[in-house]
Every structure is written in C-alpha cells, then in structure tokens.
Amino acid sequence: MIDWSSIPDDTYMIKLSVNGTALPLAYQYNTATKIIKNATLVSLGTFKTTAYCPCRSCSEGYGRLTKTGTQATASRTVAVDPRVIPLGSHLLIDGVEYIAEDVGGGVKGKHIDIFYNTHSETRDHGVERSEVYLIQS
C-alpha cells in the first residue's frame, strides 16, 4: 500500500511488481491530478480487458447510458461484473483511473469492458490482460 500523503506533489515514475517480479510497463502519474490523494491501491489481480463504444453492436442500443444512470465517458467508464467489483468503485488500469459505472451481458468474473468513443478504438484495444487496482480513499 502507498501512503500518497507522504509524497510531495510532483511527477513520478512508478514501477509495479507482483510477488517480486516487475511488471513490463512503467506508468507515470502526477499525484496532484491522476491519483486521489491519500489513497491506497489494492491489487484485485489480473483481469481480461475488452472494449465497447456507444454503437449499436457494442451497446445493444443503450448508447452512452450506463447501469448507474451516468453518461459513459471515455477514459472514465468501465463495465464490470458487480459480483466481483461493486458499481461506483474507482479502479486503476494501465495507469488510468476509471469508475465502475456499467455492466455488460458478456462481462462476467474477472473481465472489465473499457468504454471508448469510437468502434475503431475498441478494435484497436482488442483483448488484453491487465493488473487492476482498487483505489481506496
């Protein structure tokens, strides 16, 4: 766990590791804007990540309306299985903070669907495996 309040505001390079093995990606954060100050990160493990957009084929006609009643927004909204991650949870995935605002018919177990604005962006994302962290304030 990281005590963000003990670190002065600045830009930092954070390298993550799991069981002593460094993850292949390094992420850059600005503690004043990207991470909620005084938060701790709790690893939820590795999840399959896919992508969806407001098009009819991805969103089954729901467009940008999420299960929580918000408008889905790129770089913020993800769909989760609420039995695994409660709706409203703040998550850190590949260096980006998201909010679990939606559910999806195909989102079961350790699977997260990331919202993008266009269908071409969803194709570019494809299927990935990412370490997911719960941000606790």
Number of C-alpha atoms within 10 A of each C-alpha: 8 11 11 17 12 9 12 9 13 10 13 12 10 12 12 14 12 10 5 7 8 11 11 8 11 14 12 13 16 12 18 13 11 14 19 16 17 15 16 17 18 15 15 14 12 15 16 16 23 20 21 25 23 20 15 11 12 16 17 11 11 13 15 19 16 20 16 13 10 12 14 25 20 15 14 17 25 29 30 28 21 18 10 12 19 12 19 14 16 22 25 20 18 14 18 14 18 23 22 25 25 27 19 19 10 12 18 15 14 18 21 28 24 26 27 21 16 13 18 11 14 19 12 9 15 11 13 13 14 16 18 22 20 21 20 14 11
